[in-house]
């Protein structure tokens, strides 16, 4: 089964509006120094779950999106920019042959503080529909 997370991270990093706000777009967890004081912007995507279609080589992948900022307004602005970069986009094939049919900002979970650092964070869920097999570009 293909893993579309790396392709989505690459697409978010390459989006000019996101790149204007931060170069820190991570998969799984923040990198060392991301959550340092003073707080800076960064994005983390984590896999929440995958569901395969029973009749076709298609999967629905749900990813948790967390956008950290210096303030709650800053975190919300970063979230909106990432949402604009991925919402209702597709189809597209990445350099490794991963086909994403469509991606959506499925639901926003609102603003909170990170329980460990106290940094403002805006979170939500991305849903994407992707092929389970690599395809030729």
C-alpha positions in Angstrom: 0.0 0.0 0.0 1.3 3.5 -0.8 1.8 6.2 1.8 0.7 9.6 0.6 2.0 11.5 3.7 5.4 12.3 2.3 3.8 13.6 -0.9 1.4 15.8 1.0 4.2 17.2 3.1 6.2 18.0 0.0 3.2 19.8 -1.5 2.5 21.8 1.6 6.2 22.8 1.8 6.2 23.8 -1.9 3.1 26.0 -1.6 4.3 29.7 -1.9 1.9 31.0 0.7 2.9 28.4 3.3 6.6 28.9 2.5 6.2 32.6 3.1 5.1 31.8 6.7 7.3 28.8 7.6 9.7 26.2 6.3 9.0 24.0 9.2 6.5 21.4 7.9 6.9 18.0 9.7 5.5 14.5 9.6 4.9 12.7 12.9 6.3 15.1 15.4 8.1 18.5 15.7 11.8 18.5 15.0 14.2 19.4 17.8 14.0 23.2 18.4 10.6 23.7 16.7 8.9 24.3 20.0 11.6 26.5 21.5 10.9 29.9 23.2 10.2 32.4 21.7 7.5 30.5 19.9 7.7 30.2 16.1 5.4 28.9 13.4 5.6 25.2 12.4 3.2 22.5 11.1 2.9 18.9 12.1 0.9 16.2 10.3 0.2 12.8 11.9 -1.6 9.8 10.6 -4.9 9.2 12.3 -6.1 6.2 10.3 -6.4 4.6 6.9 -9.4 2.8 5.4 -9.1 0.7 2.2 -12.0 0.3 -0.2 -13.1 -3.3 -0.6 -13.7 -3.2 -4.3 -11.1 -0.8 -5.7 -7.4 0.1 -5.1 -8.3 3.2 -3.2 -7.7 4.3 0.4 -9.1 7.1 2.5 -6.3 8.5 4.7 -7.0 10.8 7.6 -4.3 13.0 8.9 -4.2 15.2 12.0 -3.0 18.7 11.2 -1.5 20.9 13.9 -0.4 24.5 13.1 1.7 26.2 15.8 2.1 29.9 16.1 3.5 32.7 18.3 -0.1 33.7 19.2 -3.6 32.1 18.6 -4.2 34.5 15.7 -0.8 33.5 14.2 -1.7 29.8 14.6 -5.1 30.3 13.0 -3.6 32.2 10.0 -1.1 29.4 9.4 -3.9 26.8 9.6 -5.9 28.8 7.1 -2.9 29.0 4.7 -2.3 25.2 4.9 -6.0 24.6 4.4 -6.0 26.7 1.3 -3.0 24.7 0.0 -4.6 21.3 0.3 -8.4 21.8 0.3 -10.2 20.2 -2.7 -7.0 19.8 -4.7 -6.4 16.9 -7.1 -5.8 14.7 -8.8 -2.1 14.7 -8.8 0.8 12.2 -9.0 4.0 12.7 -7.0 7.5 12.0 -8.1 7.4 8.6 -6.4 4.2 7.6 -8.3 1.8 8.1 -5.4 -1.6 9.2 -6.8 -3.7 11.4 -4.7 -7.2 11.7 -6.2 -8.4 14.6 -3.9 -7.5 16.1 -0.5 -9.8 18.0 1.8 -9.6 20.1 5.0 -12.2 17.9 6.6 -12.8 19.6 9.9 -11.1 22.2 12.1 -10.8 21.4 15.8 -10.1 24.9 16.9 -7.5 26.5 19.0 -5.8 25.2 22.1 -2.4 25.4 23.9 0.1 22.6 23.5 0.0 20.8 26.8 3.8 20.5 27.1 4.9 23.9 25.9 1.9 26.2 26.2 2.4 27.2 22.6 -0.8 28.2 20.7 -1.9 25.6 18.2 -4.8 25.3 15.7 -5.7 21.8 14.8 -7.9 19.9 12.3 -8.3 16.8 10.2 -7.2 16.3 6.5 -8.9 13.6 4.5 -7.4 12.4 1.3 -8.3 9.8 -1.3 -5.3 8.0 -2.8 -4.5 5.0 -4.8 -3.1 2.0 -2.8 -0.6 1.2 -5.6 2.1 3.2 -7.2 1.1 4.5 -10.7 3.2 5.6 -13.7 3.4 9.4 -14.1 
